[in-house]
Amino acid sequence: MGDDFRGFDIARRGYDRAQVDAYLALLADGTAPGSPPAFEIVRRGYDRAQVDARVTELQARPGPS
């Protein structure tokens, strides 16, 4: 299964990059809570729409068997 994800754009005001990266790492490990945290909005953060779409995509994937 190929995943062509290339990262997020940096927005003027976006989600805190460290918080998003930490949550995505937990999600990849299968240890993330059921819903994403309320990421802080900061200057030069990740594009919010892109992060929201990626989190939704990853949560929709079937878990490991």
mmCIF file of the N, C-alpha and C atoms, coordinates in Angstrom:
data_MODEL
# 
_entry.id   MODEL 
# 
loop_
_atom_site.group_PDB 
_atom_site.id 
_atom_site.type_symbol 
_atom_site.label_atom_id 
_atom_site.label_alt_id 
_atom_site.label_comp_id 
_atom_site.label_asym_id 
_atom_site.label_entity_id 
_atom_site.label_seq_id 
_atom_site.pdbx_PDB_ins_code 
_atom_site.Cartn_x 
_atom_site.Cartn_y 
_atom_site.Cartn_z 
_atom_site.occupancy 
_atom_site.B_iso_or_equiv 
_atom_site.pdbx_formal_charge 
_atom_site.auth_seq_id 
_atom_site.auth_comp_id 
_atom_site.auth_asym_id 
_atom_site.auth_atom_id 
_atom_site.pdbx_PDB_model_num 
ATOM 1   N N  . MET A 1 1  ? 0.854   -1.169 0.000  1.00 0.00 ? 1  MET A N  1 
ATOM 2   C CA . MET A 1 1  ? 0.000   0.000  0.000  1.00 0.00 ? 1  MET A CA 1 
ATOM 3   C C  . MET A 1 1  ? 0.899   1.230  0.000  1.00 0.00 ? 1  MET A C  1 
ATOM 4   N N  . GLY A 1 2  ? 0.792   2.073  -0.998 1.00 0.00 ? 2  GLY A N  1 
ATOM 5   C CA . GLY A 1 2  ? 1.603   3.273  -1.070 1.00 0.00 ? 2  GLY A CA 1 
ATOM 6   C C  . GLY A 1 2  ? 0.939   4.445  -0.385 1.00 0.00 ? 2  GLY A C  1 
ATOM 7   N N  . ASP A 1 3  ? 1.760   5.246  0.234  1.00 0.00 ? 3  ASP A N  1 
ATOM 8   C CA . ASP A 1 3  ? 1.268   6.443  0.892  1.00 0.00 ? 3  ASP A CA 1 
ATOM 9   C C  . ASP A 1 3  ? 2.109   7.601  0.385  1.00 0.00 ? 3  ASP A C  1 
ATOM 10  N N  . ASP A 1 4  ? 1.504   8.456  -0.429 1.00 0.00 ? 4  ASP A N  1 
ATOM 11  C CA . ASP A 1 4  ? 2.264   9.538  -1.028 1.00 0.00 ? 4  ASP A CA 1 
ATOM 12  C C  . ASP A 1 4  ? 2.176   10.841 -0.237 1.00 0.00 ? 4  ASP A C  1 
ATOM 13  N N  . PHE A 1 5  ? 1.919   10.748 1.058  1.00 0.00 ? 5  PHE A N  1 
ATOM 14  C CA . PHE A 1 5  ? 1.827   11.927 1.915  1.00 0.00 ? 5  PHE A CA 1 
ATOM 15  C C  . PHE A 1 5  ? 3.173   12.639 1.962  1.00 0.00 ? 5  PHE A C  1 
ATOM 16  N N  . ARG A 1 6  ? 3.155   13.935 1.746  1.00 0.00 ? 6  ARG A N  1 
ATOM 17  C CA . ARG A 1 6  ? 4.392   14.708 1.671  1.00 0.00 ? 6  ARG A CA 1 
ATOM 18  C C  . ARG A 1 6  ? 4.556   15.732 2.790  1.00 0.00 ? 6  ARG A C  1 
ATOM 19  N N  . GLY A 1 7  ? 3.604   15.818 3.683  1.00 0.00 ? 7  GLY A N  1 
ATOM 20  C CA . GLY A 1 7  ? 3.702   16.795 4.765  1.00 0.00 ? 7  GLY A CA 1 
ATOM 21  C C  . GLY A 1 7  ? 2.654   17.881 4.627  1.00 0.00 ? 7  GLY A C  1 
ATOM 22  N N  . PHE A 1 8  ? 2.714   18.819 5.542  1.00 0.00 ? 8  PHE A N  1 
ATOM 23  C CA . PHE A 1 8  ? 1.730   19.895 5.576  1.00 0.00 ? 8  PHE A CA 1 
ATOM 24  C C  . PHE A 1 8  ? 2.363   21.219 5.184  1.00 0.00 ? 8  PHE A C  1 
ATOM 25  N N  . ASP A 1 9  ? 1.562   22.079 4.582  1.00 0.00 ? 9  ASP A N  1 
ATOM 26  C CA . ASP A 1 9  ? 2.001   23.441 4.325  1.00 0.00 ? 9  ASP A CA 1 
ATOM 27  C C  . ASP A 1 9  ? 2.050   24.196 5.650  1.00 0.00 ? 9  ASP A C  1 
ATOM 28  N N  . ILE A 1 10 ? 2.890   25.209 5.717  1.00 0.00 ? 10 ILE A N  1 
ATOM 29  C CA . ILE A 1 10 ? 2.961   26.084 6.884  1.00 0.00 ? 10 ILE A CA 1 
ATOM 30  C C  . ILE A 1 10 ? 2.039   27.272 6.610  1.00 0.00 ? 10 ILE A C  1 
ATOM 31  N N  . ALA A 1 11 ? 1.157   27.526 7.568  1.00 0.00 ? 11 ALA A N  1 
ATOM 32  C CA . ALA A 1 11 ? 0.180   28.606 7.426  1.00 0.00 ? 11 ALA A CA 1 
ATOM 33  C C  . ALA A 1 11 ? 0.562   29.761 8.354  1.00 0.00 ? 11 ALA A C  1 
ATOM 34  N N  . ARG A 1 12 ? 0.050   30.908 8.038  1.00 0.00 ? 12 ARG A N  1 
ATOM 35  C CA . ARG A 1 12 ? 0.281   32.080 8.879  1.00 0.00 ? 12 ARG A CA 1 
ATOM 36  C C  . ARG A 1 12 ? -0.160  31.807 10.312 1.00 0.00 ? 12 ARG A C  1 
ATOM 37  N N  . ARG A 1 13 ? -1.340  31.228 10.450 1.00 0.00 ? 13 ARG A N  1 
ATOM 38  C CA . ARG A 1 13 ? -1.865  30.798 11.743 1.00 0.00 ? 13 ARG A CA 1 
ATOM 39  C C  . ARG A 1 13 ? -2.398  29.387 11.552 1.00 0.00 ? 13 ARG A C  1 
ATOM 40  N N  . GLY A 1 14 ? -1.749  28.439 12.184 1.00 0.00 ? 14 GLY A N  1 
ATOM 41  C CA . GLY A 1 14 ? -2.142  27.045 12.016 1.00 0.00 ? 14 GLY A CA 1 
ATOM 42  C C  . GLY A 1 14 ? -1.946  26.268 13.297 1.00 0.00 ? 14 GLY A C  1 
ATOM 43  N N  . TYR A 1 15 ? -2.101  24.955 13.185 1.00 0.00 ? 15 TYR A N  1 
ATOM 44  C CA . TYR A 1 15 ? -1.962  24.083 14.343 1.00 0.00 ? 15 TYR A CA 1 
ATOM 45  C C  . TYR A 1 15 ? -0.496  23.993 14.769 1.00 0.00 ? 15 TYR A C  1 
ATOM 46  N N  . ASP A 1 16 ? -0.288  23.916 16.079 1.00 0.00 ? 16 ASP A N  1 
ATOM 47  C CA . ASP A 1 16 ? 1.046   23.768 16.647 1.00 0.00 ? 16 ASP A CA 1 
ATOM 48  C C  . ASP A 1 16 ? 1.705   22.524 16.056 1.00 0.00 ? 16 ASP A C  1 
ATOM 49  N N  . ARG A 1 17 ? 2.854   22.712 15.447 1.00 0.00 ? 17 ARG A N  1 
ATOM 50  C CA . ARG A 1 17 ? 3.506   21.623 14.719 1.00 0.00 ? 17 ARG A CA 1 
ATOM 51  C C  . ARG A 1 17 ? 3.936   20.482 15.636 1.00 0.00 ? 17 ARG A C  1 
ATOM 52  N N  . ALA A 1 18 ? 4.467   20.798 16.797 1.00 0.00 ? 18 ALA A N  1 
ATOM 53  C CA . ALA A 1 18 ? 4.917   19.743 17.723 1.00 0.00 ? 18 ALA A CA 1 
ATOM 54  C C  . ALA A 1 18 ? 3.735   18.910 18.213 1.00 0.00 ? 18 ALA A C  1 
ATOM 55  N N  . GLN A 1 19 ? 2.606   19.559 18.500 1.00 0.00 ? 19 GLN A N  1 
ATOM 56  C CA . GLN A 1 19 ? 1.425   18.829 18.957 1.00 0.00 ? 19 GLN A CA 1 
ATOM 57  C C  . GLN A 1 19 ? 0.902   17.897 17.872 1.00 0.00 ? 19 GLN A C  1 
ATOM 58  N N  . VAL A 1 20 ? 0.861   18.398 16.642 1.00 0.00 ? 20 VAL A N  1 
ATOM 59  C CA . VAL A 1 20 ? 0.374   17.577 15.524 1.00 0.00 ? 20 VAL A CA 1 
ATOM 60  C C  . VAL A 1 20 ? 1.314   16.397 15.293 1.00 0.00 ? 20 VAL A C  1 
ATOM 61  N N  . ASP A 1 21 ? 2.612   16.662 15.269 1.00 0.00 ? 21 ASP A N  1 
ATOM 62  C CA . ASP A 1 21 ? 3.589   15.589 15.043 1.00 0.00 ? 21 ASP A CA 1 
ATOM 63  C C  . ASP A 1 21 ? 3.474   14.512 16.119 1.00 0.00 ? 21 ASP A C  1 
ATOM 64  N N  . ALA A 1 22 ? 3.328   14.935 17.375 1.00 0.00 ? 22 ALA A N  1 
ATOM 65  C CA . ALA A 1 22 ? 3.209   13.972 18.475 1.00 0.00 ? 22 ALA A CA 1 
ATOM 66  C C  . ALA A 1 22 ? 1.932   13.141 18.332 1.00 0.00 ? 22 ALA A C  1 
ATOM 67  N N  . TYR A 1 23 ? 0.823   13.784 17.982 1.00 0.00 ? 23 TYR A N  1 
ATOM 68  C CA . TYR A 1 23 ? -0.430  13.052 17.830 1.00 0.00 ? 23 TYR A CA 1 
ATOM 69  C C  . TYR A 1 23 ? -0.348  12.063 16.665 1.00 0.00 ? 23 TYR A C  1 
ATOM 70  N N  . LEU A 1 24 ? 0.237   12.482 15.550 1.00 0.00 ? 24 LEU A N  1 
ATOM 71  C CA . LEU A 1 24 ? 0.352   11.589 14.397 1.00 0.00 ? 24 LEU A CA 1 
ATOM 72  C C  . LEU A 1 24 ? 1.250   10.393 14.711 1.00 0.00 ? 24 LEU A C  1 
ATOM 73  N N  . ALA A 1 25 ? 2.274   10.597 15.531 1.00 0.00 ? 25 ALA A N  1 
ATOM 74  C CA . ALA A 1 25 ? 3.127   9.476  15.937 1.00 0.00 ? 25 ALA A CA 1 
ATOM 75  C C  . ALA A 1 25 ? 2.326   8.481  16.769 1.00 0.00 ? 25 ALA A C  1 
ATOM 76  N N  . LEU A 1 26 ? 1.498   8.979  17.692 1.00 0.00 ? 26 LEU A N  1 
ATOM 77  C CA . LEU A 1 26 ? 0.649   8.092  18.483 1.00 0.00 ? 26 LEU A CA 1 
ATOM 78  C C  . LEU A 1 26 ? -0.351  7.361  17.596 1.00 0.00 ? 26 LEU A C  1 
ATOM 79  N N  . LEU A 1 27 ? -0.895  8.069  16.632 1.00 0.00 ? 27 LEU A N  1 
ATOM 80  C CA . LEU A 1 27 ? -1.863  7.475  15.712 1.00 0.00 ? 27 LEU A CA 1 
ATOM 81  C C  . LEU A 1 27 ? -1.209  6.356  14.902 1.00 0.00 ? 27 LEU A C  1 
ATOM 82  N N  . ALA A 1 28 ? 0.011   6.582  14.453 1.00 0.00 ? 28 ALA A N  1 
ATOM 83  C CA . ALA A 1 28 ? 0.738   5.568  13.681 1.00 0.00 ? 28 ALA A CA 1 
ATOM 84  C C  . ALA A 1 28 ? 1.050   4.336  14.534 1.00 0.00 ? 28 ALA A C  1 
ATOM 85  N N  . ASP A 1 29 ? 1.298   4.545  15.830 1.00 0.00 ? 29 ASP A N  1 
ATOM 86  C CA . ASP A 1 29 ? 1.584   3.435  16.745 1.00 0.00 ? 29 ASP A CA 1 
ATOM 87  C C  . ASP A 1 29 ? 0.331   2.715  17.213 1.00 0.00 ? 29 ASP A C  1 
ATOM 88  N N  . GLY A 1 30 ? -0.832  3.306  16.937 1.00 0.00 ? 30 GLY A N  1 
ATOM 89  C CA . GLY A 1 30 ? -2.081  2.721  17.393 1.00 0.00 ? 30 GLY A CA 1 
ATOM 90  C C  . GLY A 1 30 ? -2.391  3.026  18.844 1.00 0.00 ? 30 GLY A C  1 
ATOM 91  N N  . THR A 1 31 ? -1.727  4.029  19.419 1.00 0.00 ? 31 THR A N  1 
ATOM 92  C CA . THR A 1 31 ? -1.930  4.369  20.822 1.00 0.00 ? 31 THR A CA 1 
ATOM 93  C C  . THR A 1 31 ? -2.604  5.719  21.023 1.00 0.00 ? 31 THR A C  1 
ATOM 94  N N  . ALA A 1 32 ? -3.091  6.318  19.955 1.00 0.00 ? 32 ALA A N  1 
ATOM 95  C CA . ALA A 1 32 ? -3.736  7.629  20.057 1.00 0.00 ? 32 ALA A CA 1 
ATOM 96  C C  . ALA A 1 32 ? -5.121  7.493  20.682 1.00 0.00 ? 32 ALA A C  1 
ATOM 97  N N  . PRO A 1 33 ? -5.557  8.533  21.397 1.00 0.00 ? 33 PRO A N  1 
ATOM 98  C CA . PRO A 1 33 ? -6.921  8.522  21.920 1.00 0.00 ? 33 PRO A CA 1 
ATOM 99  C C  . PRO A 1 33 ? -7.922  8.513  20.761 1.00 0.00 ? 33 PRO A C  1 
ATOM 100 N N  . GLY A 1 34 ? -9.168  8.213  21.061 1.00 0.00 ? 34 GLY A N  1 
ATOM 101 C CA . GLY A 1 34 ? -10.192 8.082  20.035 1.00 0.00 ? 34 GLY A CA 1 
ATOM 102 C C  . GLY A 1 34 ? -10.408 9.318  19.179 1.00 0.00 ? 34 GLY A C  1 
ATOM 103 N N  . SER A 1 35 ? -10.246 10.487 19.756 1.00 0.00 ? 35 SER A N  1 
ATOM 104 C CA . SER A 1 35 ? -10.416 11.708 18.980 1.00 0.00 ? 35 SER A CA 1 
ATOM 105 C C  . SER A 1 35 ? -9.170  12.566 19.136 1.00 0.00 ? 35 SER A C  1 
ATOM 106 N N  . PRO A 1 36 ? -8.843  13.345 18.107 1.00 0.00 ? 36 PRO A N  1 
ATOM 107 C CA . PRO A 1 36 ? -7.645  14.164 18.192 1.00 0.00 ? 36 PRO A CA 1 
ATOM 108 C C  . PRO A 1 36 ? -7.805  15.258 19.242 1.00 0.00 ? 36 PRO A C  1 
ATOM 109 N N  . PRO A 1 37 ? -6.696  15.678 19.830 1.00 0.00 ? 37 PRO A N  1 
ATOM 110 C CA . PRO A 1 37 ? -6.770  16.759 20.800 1.00 0.00 ? 37 PRO A CA 1 
ATOM 111 C C  . PRO A 1 37 ? -7.125  18.072 20.100 1.00 0.00 ? 37 PRO A C  1 
ATOM 112 N N  . ALA A 1 38 ? -7.480  19.051 20.892 1.00 0.00 ? 38 ALA A N  1 
ATOM 113 C CA . ALA A 1 38 ? -7.712  20.390 20.344 1.00 0.00 ? 38 ALA A CA 1 
ATOM 114 C C  . ALA A 1 38 ? -6.338  21.041 20.209 1.00 0.00 ? 38 ALA A C  1 
ATOM 115 N N  . PHE A 1 39 ? -5.785  20.991 19.011 1.00 0.00 ? 39 PHE A N  1 
ATOM 116 C CA . PHE A 1 39 ? -4.456  21.558 18.775 1.00 0.00 ? 39 PHE A CA 1 
ATOM 117 C C  . PHE A 1 39 ? -4.497  23.069 18.975 1.00 0.00 ? 39 PHE A C  1 
ATOM 118 N N  . GLU A 1 40 ? -3.430  23.610 19.554 1.00 0.00 ? 40 GLU A N  1 
ATOM 119 C CA . GLU A 1 40 ? -3.327  25.057 19.723 1.00 0.00 ? 40 GLU A CA 1 
ATOM 120 C C  . GLU A 1 40 ? -3.102  25.713 18.361 1.00 0.00 ? 40 GLU A C  1 
ATOM 121 N N  . ILE A 1 41 ? -3.626  26.913 18.211 1.00 0.00 ? 41 ILE A N  1 
ATOM 122 C CA . ILE A 1 41 ? -3.410  27.699 16.999 1.00 0.00 ? 41 ILE A CA 1 
ATOM 123 C C  . ILE A 1 41 ? -2.235  28.631 17.273 1.00 0.00 ? 41 ILE A C  1 
ATOM 124 N N  . VAL A 1 42 ? -1.223  28.549 16.417 1.00 0.00 ? 42 VAL A N  1 
ATOM 125 C CA . VAL A 1 42 ? -0.005  29.335 16.599 1.00 0.00 ? 42 VAL A CA 1 
ATOM 126 C C  . VAL A 1 42 ? 0.401   29.982 15.280 1.00 0.00 ? 42 VAL A C  1 
ATOM 127 N N  . ARG A 1 43 ? 1.301   30.941 15.379 1.00 0.00 ? 43 ARG A N  1 
ATOM 128 C CA . ARG A 1 43 ? 1.867   31.524 14.163 1.00 0.00 ? 43 ARG A CA 1 
ATOM 129 C C  . ARG A 1 43 ? 2.767   30.499 13.503 1.00 0.00 ? 43 ARG A C  1 
ATOM 130 N N  . ARG A 1 44 ? 2.715   30.439 12.195 1.00 0.00 ? 44 ARG A N  1 
ATOM 131 C CA . ARG A 1 44 ? 3.533   29.528 11.395 1.00 0.00 ? 44 ARG A CA 1 
ATOM 132 C C  . ARG A 1 44 ? 3.341   28.069 11.798 1.00 0.00 ? 44 ARG A C  1 
ATOM 133 N N  . GLY A 1 45 ? 2.083   27.693 11.960 1.00 0.00 ? 45 GLY A N  1 
ATOM 134 C CA . GLY A 1 45 ? 1.745   26.303 12.259 1.00 0.00 ? 45 GLY A CA 1 
ATOM 135 C C  . GLY A 1 45 ? 1.333   25.571 11.002 1.00 0.00 ? 45 GLY A C  1 
ATOM 136 N N  . TYR A 1 46 ? 0.989   24.315 11.172 1.00 0.00 ? 46 TYR A N  1 
ATOM 137 C CA . TYR A 1 46 ? 0.523   23.510 10.039 1.00 0.00 ? 46 TYR A CA 1 
ATOM 138 C C  . TYR A 1 46 ? -0.852  23.972 9.579  1.00 0.00 ? 46 TYR A C  1 
ATOM 139 N N  . ASP A 1 47 ? -1.066  23.903 8.275  1.00 0.00 ? 47 ASP A N  1 
ATOM 140 C CA . ASP A 1 47 ? -2.362  24.243 7.689  1.00 0.00 ? 47 ASP A CA 1 
ATOM 141 C C  . ASP A 1 47 ? -3.451  23.398 8.345  1.00 0.00 ? 47 ASP A C  1 
ATOM 142 N N  . ARG A 1 48 ? -4.440  24.058 8.904  1.00 0.00 ? 48 ARG A N  1 
ATOM 143 C CA . ARG A 1 48 ? -5.470  23.361 9.678  1.00 0.00 ? 48 ARG A CA 1 
ATOM 144 C C  . ARG A 1 48 ? -6.310  22.406 8.838  1.00 0.00 ? 48 ARG A C  1 
ATOM 145 N N  . ALA A 1 49 ? -6.702  22.828 7.655  1.00 0.00 ? 49 ALA A N  1 
ATOM 146 C CA . ALA A 1 49 ? -7.538  21.966 6.808  1.00 0.00 ? 49 ALA A CA 1 
ATOM 147 C C  . ALA A 1 49 ? -6.779  20.710 6.395  1.00 0.00 ? 49 ALA A C  1 
ATOM 148 N N  . GLN A 1 50 ? -5.498  20.854 6.094  1.00 0.00 ? 50 GLN A N  1 
ATOM 149 C CA . GLN A 1 50 ? -4.693  19.698 5.698  1.00 0.00 ? 50 GLN A CA 1 
ATOM 150 C C  . GLN A 1 50 ? -4.531  18.720 6.855  1.00 0.00 ? 50 GLN A C  1 
ATOM 151 N N  . VAL A 1 51 ? -4.280  19.239 8.049  1.00 0.00 ? 51 VAL A N  1 
ATOM 152 C CA . VAL A 1 51 ? -4.133  18.375 9.216  1.00 0.00 ? 51 VAL A CA 1 
ATOM 153 C C  . VAL A 1 51 ? -5.440  17.646 9.486  1.00 0.00 ? 51 VAL A C  1 
ATOM 154 N N  . ASP A 1 52 ? -6.551  18.383 9.483  1.00 0.00 ? 52 ASP A N  1 
ATOM 155 C CA . ASP A 1 52 ? -7.855  17.763 9.740  1.00 0.00 ? 52 ASP A CA 1 
ATOM 156 C C  . ASP A 1 52 ? -8.135  16.648 8.742  1.00 0.00 ? 52 ASP A C  1 
ATOM 157 N N  . ALA A 1 53 ? -7.842  16.895 7.466  1.00 0.00 ? 53 ALA A N  1 
ATOM 158 C CA . ALA A 1 53 ? -8.083  15.887 6.436  1.00 0.00 ? 53 ALA A CA 1 
ATOM 159 C C  . ALA A 1 53 ? -7.196  14.667 6.648  1.00 0.00 ? 53 ALA A C  1 
ATOM 160 N N  . ARG A 1 54 ? -5.933  14.887 7.003  1.00 0.00 ? 54 ARG A N  1 
ATOM 161 C CA . ARG A 1 54 ? -4.999  13.768 7.208  1.00 0.00 ? 54 ARG A CA 1 
ATOM 162 C C  . ARG A 1 54 ? -5.402  12.930 8.417  1.00 0.00 ? 54 ARG A C  1 
ATOM 163 N N  . VAL A 1 55 ? -5.785  13.592 9.504  1.00 0.00 ? 55 VAL A N  1 
ATOM 164 C CA . VAL A 1 55 ? -6.207  12.862 10.694 1.00 0.00 ? 55 VAL A CA 1 
ATOM 165 C C  . VAL A 1 55 ? -7.441  12.022 10.379 1.00 0.00 ? 55 VAL A C  1 
ATOM 166 N N  . THR A 1 56 ? -8.400  12.600 9.679  1.00 0.00 ? 56 THR A N  1 
ATOM 167 C CA . THR A 1 56 ? -9.606  11.863 9.302  1.00 0.00 ? 56 THR A CA 1 
ATOM 168 C C  . THR A 1 56 ? -9.249  10.659 8.444  1.00 0.00 ? 56 THR A C  1 
ATOM 169 N N  . GLU A 1 57 ? -8.345  10.854 7.495  1.00 0.00 ? 57 GLU A N  1 
ATOM 170 C CA . GLU A 1 57 ? -7.910  9.762  6.616  1.00 0.00 ? 57 GLU A CA 1 
ATOM 171 C C  . GLU A 1 57 ? -7.252  8.633  7.414  1.00 0.00 ? 57 GLU A C  1 
ATOM 172 N N  . LEU A 1 58 ? -6.372  8.994  8.329  1.00 0.00 ? 58 LEU A N  1 
ATOM 173 C CA . LEU A 1 58 ? -5.668  7.977  9.107  1.00 0.00 ? 58 LEU A CA 1 
ATOM 174 C C  . LEU A 1 58 ? -6.602  7.247  10.069 1.00 0.00 ? 58 LEU A C  1 
ATOM 175 N N  . GLN A 1 59 ? -7.548  7.952  10.635 1.00 0.00 ? 59 GLN A N  1 
ATOM 176 C CA . GLN A 1 59 ? -8.502  7.310  11.541 1.00 0.00 ? 59 GLN A CA 1 
ATOM 177 C C  . GLN A 1 59 ? -9.438  6.351  10.807 1.00 0.00 ? 59 GLN A C  1 
ATOM 178 N N  . ALA A 1 60 ? -9.671  6.588  9.526  1.00 0.00 ? 60 ALA A N  1 
ATOM 179 C CA . ALA A 1 60 ? -10.575 5.746  8.749  1.00 0.00 ? 60 ALA A CA 1 
ATOM 180 C C  . ALA A 1 60 ? -9.904  4.450  8.300  1.00 0.00 ? 60 ALA A C  1 
ATOM 181 N N  . ARG A 1 61 ? -8.590  4.392  8.373  1.00 0.00 ? 61 ARG A N  1 
ATOM 182 C CA . ARG A 1 61 ? -7.868  3.186  7.958  1.00 0.00 ? 61 ARG A CA 1 
ATOM 183 C C  . ARG A 1 61 ? -8.143  2.060  8.952  1.00 0.00 ? 61 ARG A C  1 
ATOM 184 N N  . PRO A 1 62 ? -8.237  0.843  8.437  1.00 0.00 ? 62 PRO A N  1 
ATOM 185 C CA . PRO A 1 62 ? -8.411  -0.294 9.356  1.00 0.00 ? 62 PRO A CA 1 
ATOM 186 C C  . PRO A 1 62 ? -7.167  -0.453 10.220 1.00 0.00 ? 62 PRO A C  1 
ATOM 187 N N  . GLY A 1 63 ? -7.374  -0.848 11.447 1.00 0.00 ? 63 GLY A N  1 
ATOM 188 C CA . GLY A 1 63 ? -6.268  -1.053 12.378 1.00 0.00 ? 63 GLY A CA 1 
ATOM 189 C C  . GLY A 1 63 ? -5.483  -2.311 12.058 1.00 0.00 ? 63 GLY A C  1 
ATOM 190 N N  . PRO A 1 64 ? -4.351  -2.482 12.714 1.00 0.00 ? 64 PRO A N  1 
ATOM 191 C CA . PRO A 1 64 ? -3.557  -3.692 12.475 1.00 0.00 ? 64 PRO A CA 1 
ATOM 192 C C  . PRO A 1 64 ? -4.299  -4.925 12.947 1.00 0.00 ? 64 PRO A C  1 
ATOM 193 N N  . SER A 1 65 ? -4.111  -6.011 12.252 1.00 0.00 ? 65 SER A N  1 
ATOM 194 C CA . SER A 1 65 ? -4.813  -7.264 12.600 1.00 0.00 ? 65 SER A CA 1 
ATOM 195 C C  . SER A 1 65 ? -3.985  -8.107 13.516 1.00 0.00 ? 65 SER A C  1 
# 
